Amino acid sequence: MIKKPEDMINTENSKKSLTLYEISNKFAEIIDKIEYGEITEEEYNKLGTQLAIELKNKSSNIVAYLQNENAFIEAIDTQVKRLQDMKKIKENKIERFKQYVKENMEKMNIQKLETEIGTISICNSPLSVEIVENDKVPNKYKKIIQTEQINKTAIKDDFKKTGELIEGVKFNTNNTYLKIK
């Protein structure tokens, strides 16, 4: 069965719109058909216009989808921050309460309280070290930590100004990204 040019797209009568992949394939298909003389210039223009409309509609849907997903992610981030703040407040409240109980137990000279559901006791903390004067600590206890970081922005700026290639560096100019406004 030979397809009529109008049937190649059929976006107006179809309940389901074409996918982005299908639109790309249809564009390639009509270009091939015009090159081989299977359709006229008028049919080519009509089909091209229909595909352009379909692509525009699909692109609008893509932008709307991405904007919606980004808004959802922002809402999640807001809720995560709110819950983290709430968690921190509860942790601080517990620490203050534990400190309050400890201070009162110490005032009453009580080391341990046993209940049906748990035990509260004051314990000695493990040994800890506090540095009060760095200069007086012997060198055998000091460790020098050195990090090296390459300034990629400076390399890029120098290359843009001078055009000079830098040894050990590869410049990527074929990278692309999708920008949605």
PyMOL commands that set and color helices and strands:
alter all, ss='L'
color gray80, all
select helices_A, chain A and resi 5-8+20-35+41-107+134-136+139-141+152-162
alter helices_A, ss='H'
color red, helices_A
select strands_A, chain A and resi 112-114+119-121
alter strands_A, ss='S'
color yellow, strands_A
deselect
rebuild
show_as cartoon
